[in-house]
């Protein structure tokens, strides 16, 4: 993984829409105060390849279809 500089992070943050700043702030605050030894589910998920993330999402979608079909009796 490439090294990312503070300048790159700052430039990216400047592009975050105003409506999403609170979410970005909470994420950064959690990164600072959280347990740095273990990855959150979201951090671990983003470390997967795009193909692996697509596979996981497809599996979850199938599970939800089965769940809703069971609930609605289809």
N, C-alpha and C positions, 0 to 999 in steps of 0.2 A: 504494500500500500504506500502511495506517495506521501511525502511529508507535506502537511498543510500549514501555512503560516497564519498568524493573527490577521495580517492584511487581507488574505483571501477570505477569511471568515467574516471580517468586518465588511468587505465588499459585498459578500453574499447577504449579510444581514440588512444592508441598505436597500436590497431589492425585495425584502419581505413586506408584503402589503400591511398597512396599518391594522387591518382587522385580524391579522395573524400574529402580531407582535407579542401578545400575551402568551400564546402557545409557544412561540420561539423562546421567550424569556423563561418560561417554566421549564422547558427542556434543558436549556443551558444551566439554570439554577440546579436542576436535578443532577446534571452531570458533575457539577462542582461539589454538591453536598452528599450525593449518593455514594454507594459502595462502588469504588472504582475497580475492585477485583472481579466482580461479576457483571456480565452484560444483562441489560433488560431484554425482555422478549423482542422489543422493537429494534434494539441495537443488534441483537443476534440475527434477527430476520434480515436486516439490511446488509449484513455481512455475507449473506448467501448470494449465489449467482442469480442473474435474472431468470434463467431457466428453472432453477430450484424454487424461487419465489413464485413463479407461474404455476409450477406443479403443486405447491402447497395451497395456493389460492384455488386452483381447480378442485383439489380434494376437499377443501372447506366448502366450496360451492355445492359439490355433490352431497355432502353431509347435510347441508341446509335444505336442499331440495327434498331429500328423504325425510328430514325432520318435519318440514311443512306439509308434505304429503301425508305423513302419519297423523298430524294434528287435524288436517282438514278431511281425512278419510278418503282421499283420492287413491 
